[in-house]
Amino acid sequence: MKKRLKKFDYGLIAVVLALSVFGTIMIYSSSYTLSTLQYDHGHYFFMRQLVFLVLGLSVFAVMSFISLKTLGKLSPFLIIISIILLFLVLIPGIGVVRNEARRWLAYPFTFQPSEIVKVFMIIYFAHIYAKKQPYIDQFKKGVLPPLLILAFVFYLILQQPDFGTATHILLICGLIIFFSGVKMRHILLLGSIGLSGLFFIMISQPYRLNRITSFMNTFDDPSGDGYQLINSYISIATSGLSGNGLGNSVQKLGYLPEAHTDFIMAVIVEELGLIAVIFVIGSYLFILYRGIRIAKEVDSLYLRLLALGVTFQIIIQAVFNLGAVSGVLPITGIPLPFISYGGTSLVFTLLSAGILVNISGRRREPAINN
């Protein structure tokens, strides 16, 4: 145990803690007005996030020491739990509807199963593709079976509907397949099918197509589809190097929808400026660097795939969110890791980070040059 503790990546731990605490502070700042209007006091969202932060840090600590071998063996059961949860979400009276989407369960408390499923799929794919190495070059036996489960999970999340999270899971699992040593022709085949399928799904529903067109032509409908992004632009444009000061955002006063959730970065930029942007983006780049380095320094393929999976889970999610806030990517409704309001997202992102820290303690000893 002491040997593993010495190997822990304490730089990674420090950055995860810093982002989580920073996010909680910014949730207080960005949600104070909305919290006052809806709940008669400005601390409602902050206190809830604080509870989930404590829970998340507890999970983070537990996952840092748990047996990852046992976790891999349990992954088929985690997939069964995932599918059951996704089915329950779609049942009227059980699944909670918000903004015309059915993405939450309210028993015993309100939570978003797709955030749980995201982590469970990473564990399963890392375990199963490491196990399939003796016949990884055989498409039907080595590559295809887990993809059937991925397709089914993707379909269930799409029914909520939550195209952003479904795509996120697809991309993470695709990267795990790529790093597992699957033949390049199989990768190209799967990539072609996946991209074609995503394109068809994007244009098959009017509301998804509107998101793409509004992202490309934001100012064509400033009071409709372009409203949220335009107000995000205003937040960013009025920031400067150090921003307008903590708590001094104007856009959070009812102008910017989802100011404490999906678009919290716009408030961060408005209040704290370019300095905060450098801190946030620099922190994610540090996690990316550390995650890849940890993956390279373990001998087990399962641990390597798991490390890469949870690393890219965090990074792809951050790219999706920051891209939407800045107008570089369509709005997907995906929260900013460790920072956006949302208990399920925070707890299970910290769970993923705990797994990465756990893996860092299992790195091989560096070679000694004589």
C-alpha positions in Angstrom: 0.0 0.0 0.0 2.8 2.5 0.9 4.5 1.7 -2.4 1.4 2.5 -4.3 0.8 5.7 -2.4 4.3 6.8 -3.4 3.5 6.2 -7.0 0.2 8.1 -7.0 0.1 11.1 -9.4 -0.3 13.9 -6.9 -0.2 16.5 -9.6 -3.3 14.9 -11.1 -5.0 14.8 -7.7 -4.2 18.5 -7.1 -5.7 19.6 -10.5 -8.8 17.5 -10.0 -9.4 19.0 -6.6 -8.7 22.5 -7.8 -11.2 22.2 -10.7 -13.8 20.7 -8.4 -13.5 23.5 -5.8 -13.3 26.2 -8.4 -16.4 24.8 -10.1 -18.4 24.9 -6.8 -17.4 28.5 -6.2 -18.4 29.5 -9.8 -21.8 27.6 -9.4 -22.4 29.8 -6.3 -21.6 32.9 -8.3 -23.5 32.0 -11.5 -26.6 30.6 -9.8 -27.1 33.1 -7.0 -29.8 35.2 -8.8 -31.7 32.2 -10.2 -31.6 30.5 -6.8 -32.9 33.6 -5.1 -35.8 33.9 -7.5 -36.8 30.3 -7.4 -36.0 29.3 -3.8 -36.0 32.6 -1.9 -32.3 32.2 -1.0 -29.1 32.4 -3.1 -27.5 29.2 -1.7 -29.8 26.5 -3.0 -27.7 25.3 -6.0 -24.4 25.9 -4.2 -25.4 23.8 -1.2 -26.7 21.0 -3.3 -23.4 21.0 -5.4 -21.4 21.1 -2.1 -23.1 17.9 -0.9 -22.4 16.2 -4.2 -18.8 17.4 -4.0 -18.3 15.8 -0.6 -19.9 12.6 -1.9 -17.9 12.7 -5.1 -14.6 13.2 -3.2 -15.5 10.2 -1.0 -16.1 8.1 -4.2 -12.8 9.5 -5.6 -10.9 8.3 -2.5 -12.5 4.9 -2.6 -11.9 4.4 -6.3 -8.3 5.3 -5.8 -7.7 2.1 -3.8 -10.3 -0.3 -5.1 -9.3 -3.6 -6.9 -9.5 -2.7 -10.6 -9.1 -6.4 -11.5 -12.4 -7.1 -9.5 -14.0 -4.1 -11.2 -13.2 -5.5 -14.6 -14.7 -8.9 -13.7 -17.8 -7.2 -12.5 -18.2 -5.2 -15.8 -20.8 -7.5 -17.4 -23.0 -6.9 -14.3 -22.4 -3.2 -14.6 -23.7 -3.4 -18.2 -26.8 -5.2 -17.1 -27.4 -2.4 -14.5 -26.8 0.2 -17.2 -29.4 -1.3 -19.5 -31.9 -1.6 -16.7 -31.4 2.0 -15.7 -31.8 3.2 -19.3 -35.0 1.2 -19.7 -36.4 2.7 -16.5 -35.7 6.3 -17.7 -38.0 5.7 -20.7 -41.0 4.4 -18.6 -43.7 7.1 -18.1 -44.1 7.9 -14.4 -40.6 6.6 -13.5 -38.4 8.7 -15.9 -38.4 12.4 -15.1 -39.2 14.8 -17.9 -37.4 18.1 -18.1 -37.3 20.4 -21.2 -39.1 17.8 -23.3 -36.3 15.2 -22.5 -36.6 12.1 -20.3 -33.1 11.7 -18.9 -33.5 11.4 -15.1 -34.7 9.0 -12.5 -36.1 10.3 -9.2 -35.6 7.3 -6.9 -34.2 7.5 -4.3 -33.1 10.9 -5.5 -32.9 12.6 -8.9 -30.0 11.4 -11.0 -29.0 11.0 -14.6 -28.3 7.3 -15.5 -26.5 8.1 -18.7 -23.6 9.6 -16.7 -23.4 6.3 -14.8 -23.6 4.3 -18.0 -20.7 6.3 -19.5 -18.3 5.1 -16.8 -19.6 1.5 -16.8 -19.2 1.3 -20.6 -15.5 2.4 -20.3 -14.8 -0.3 -17.7 -16.6 -3.0 -19.8 -14.9 -2.1 -23.1 -11.4 -1.9 -21.4 -11.9 -5.3 -19.8 -13.5 -7.1 -22.7 -11.0 -5.9 -25.4 -8.1 -6.7 -23.2 -9.5 -10.2 -22.7 -10.1 -10.6 -26.5 -6.5 -10.1 -27.4 -5.8 -13.7 -28.6 -8.4 -13.2 -31.4 -8.5 -9.4 -31.7 -7.7 -9.6 -35.4 -10.9 -11.6 -36.0 -13.8 -9.2 -36.6 -16.8 -11.5 -35.8 -15.2 -13.1 -32.7 -12.9 -10.4 -31.4 -14.4 -7.0 -32.4 -18.1 -7.3 -33.1 -19.8 -8.7 -29.9 -19.2 -5.7 -27.6 -20.3 -3.4 -30.4 -23.8 -4.9 -30.3 -24.1 -3.8 -26.7 -22.7 -0.4 -27.6 -25.3 0.0 -30.4 -28.1 -1.0 -28.0 -26.9 1.5 -25.3 -26.6 4.2 -27.9 -30.1 3.5 -29.1 -31.6 3.7 -25.6 -29.9 7.0 -24.8 -31.0 8.4 -28.2 -34.6 7.7 -27.1 -34.3 10.1 -24.2 -33.3 12.0 -26.4 -29.7 12.8 -25.6 -27.7 12.8 -28.8 -24.7 14.5 -27.2 -24.2 11.9 -24.5 -24.8 9.0 -26.9 -22.1 10.5 -29.2 -19.8 11.0 -26.3 -20.0 7.3 -25.3 -19.6 6.2 -28.9 -16.4 8.3 -29.3 -14.9 7.0 -26.0 -15.6 3.4 -26.8 -14.3 3.9 -30.4 -11.0 5.2 -29.0 -10.7 2.2 -26.7 -11.2 -0.1 -29.7 -8.6 1.8 -31.6 -6.0 1.5 -28.8 -6.8 -2.2 -28.2 -4.9 -3.2 -31.4 -7.9 -3.8 -33.8 -6.8 -4.1 -37.4 -6.8 -0.8 -39.3 -9.2 -2.0 -42.0 -11.7 -2.9 -39.2 -11.2 0.6 -37.7 -11.8 2.2 -41.0 -14.9 0.1 -41.6 -16.4 0.9 -38.2 -15.4 4.6 -38.5 -17.2 4.9 -41.8 -20.3 3.2 -40.5 -20.3 5.3 -37.3 -19.8 8.6 -39.1 -22.5 7.8 -41.6 -24.9 6.8 -38.9 -24.2 10.0 -36.9 -24.8 12.2 -39.9 -28.1 10.5 -40.7 -29.2 10.8 -37.1 -28.3 14.5 -37.0 -30.4 15.3 -40.1 -33.3 13.0 -39.3 -34.8 15.1 -36.6 -35.7 18.8 -37.1 -34.6 19.9 -33.7 -31.1 18.4 -34.2 -30.8 20.0 -37.6 -31.9 23.3 -36.1 -29.0 23.1 -33.6 -26.5 22.6 -36.4 -27.9 25.4 -38.6 -28.2 27.8 -35.6 -24.6 27.1 -34.6 -23.5 27.9 -38.2 -25.9 30.9 -38.6 -26.2 32.1 -35.1 -27.4 35.7 -35.9 -30.2 34.6 -38.3 -32.5 34.0 -35.3 -31.2 36.1 -32.4 -34.3 35.7 -30.3 -34.8 32.0 -31.0 -32.3 29.3 -31.8 -29.3 31.7 -31.6 -30.3 33.4 -28.4 -28.2 31.3 -26.0 -25.0 31.4 -28.0 -25.3 35.2 -28.7 -25.5 35.8 -25.0 -22.5 33.6 -24.5 -20.7 35.7 -27.0 -21.6 38.8 -25.1 -20.2 37.3 -21.9 -17.0 36.5 -23.5 -16.7 39.8 -25.4 -17.1 41.9 -22.2 -14.5 40.0 -20.2 -10.9 41.2 -21.0 -7.8 39.9 -19.3 -9.1 39.7 -15.7 -12.8 39.9 -16.3 -15.4 42.1 -14.4 -14.8 40.5 -11.0 -16.2 37.5 -9.2 -19.9 37.8 -8.9 -20.2 40.7 -11.4 -21.5 38.9 -14.4 -24.4 40.7 -16.1 -25.4 37.8 -18.4 -26.3 35.5 -15.5 -29.0 37.9 -14.4 -31.6 36.2 -16.6 -30.0 36.8 -20.0 -27.9 33.6 -20.4 -29.9 30.4 -20.1 -28.2 27.5 -18.2 -25.7 29.9 -16.7 -24.7 27.5 -13.9 -24.9 24.3 -16.0 -24.0 23.9 -19.7 -22.9 27.6 -20.1 -21.0 28.2 -16.9 -17.8 28.8 -18.8 -19.3 31.9 -20.3 -19.9 33.3 -16.8 -16.4 32.3 -15.7 -14.9 34.2 -18.7 -17.1 37.3 -18.0 -16.2 37.4 -14.4 -12.6 36.2 -14.3 -11.4 36.8 -17.9 -8.6 35.3 -19.9 -6.8 34.2 -16.8 -9.6 31.8 -15.9 -9.6 30.5 -19.5 -5.9 29.7 -19.2 -6.5 28.0 -15.9 -9.4 25.8 -17.0 -8.0 24.8 -20.4 -4.5 24.3 -18.9 -6.0 22.0 -16.3 -7.7 19.8 -18.9 -4.5 19.7 -21.0 -2.6 18.7 -17.8 -5.1 15.8 -17.2 -4.7 14.7 -20.8 -1.0 14.7 -20.5 -1.0 12.9 -17.2 -3.6 10.4 -18.4 -1.6 9.4 -21.5 1.6 9.2 -19.5 0.0 6.9 -16.9 -1.4 4.7 -19.7 2.1 4.4 -21.2 3.7 3.4 -17.8 1.5 0.4 -16.9 2.2 -3.1 -18.2 -1.5 -4.3 -18.2 -3.4 -3.7 -21.4 -6.6 -3.6 -19.4 -5.3 -0.8 -17.2 -3.9 1.0 -20.2 -7.2 1.0 -22.0 -9.0 1.9 -18.8 -6.7 4.9 -18.2 -7.1 6.1 -21.8 -10.9 5.6 -21.6 -11.4 7.7 -18.5 -8.9 10.3 -19.7 -10.7 10.9 -23.0 -14.0 10.7 -21.2 -13.1 13.9 -19.4 -11.3 15.6 -22.3 -13.9 14.9 -25.0 -16.6 16.1 -22.6 -14.6 19.3 -22.0 -14.1 19.8 -25.7 -17.8 19.4 -26.4 -18.8 21.9 -23.8 -16.1 24.5 -24.5 -16.8 24.2 -28.2 -20.5 24.8 -27.7 -19.9 27.9 -25.4 -17.5 29.4 -27.9 -19.6 28.6 -31.0 -17.0 26.3 -32.5 -19.3 23.2 -32.0 -23.1 22.7 -31.9 -24.8 22.9 -28.5 -25.1 19.4 -27.1 -26.1 20.0 -23.5 -23.0 18.3 -22.1 -21.7 19.8 -18.8 -18.2 21.0 -18.2 -16.3 18.3 -16.2 -15.8 19.1 -12.5 -17.2 22.6 -13.0 -20.9 22.6 -14.2 -23.8 22.1 -11.8 -25.0 18.6 -11.7 -24.6 16.0 -9.0 -24.5 12.8 -11.1 -22.0 14.3 -13.5 -19.7 15.5 -10.7 -19.8 12.3 -8.7 -19.1 10.0 -11.7 -16.5 12.3 -13.2 -14.7 12.2 -9.8 -15.2 8.4 -9.8 -13.4 8.3 -13.2 -10.6 10.5 -11.9 -10.3 8.1 -8.9 -9.8 5.2 -11.3 -7.0 7.1 -13.1 -5.3 7.9 -9.8 -5.6 4.2 -8.9 -3.9 3.2 -12.1 -1.2 5.8 -11.5 -0.2 3.8 -8.4 0.3 0.7 -10.4 2.9 2.1 -12.8 6.1 0.1 -13.3 9.3 1.3 -11.7 11.4 3.6 -14.0 14.4 1.9 -15.6 17.7 2.7 -13.9 20.6 3.6 -16.2 23.9 2.2 -15.0 
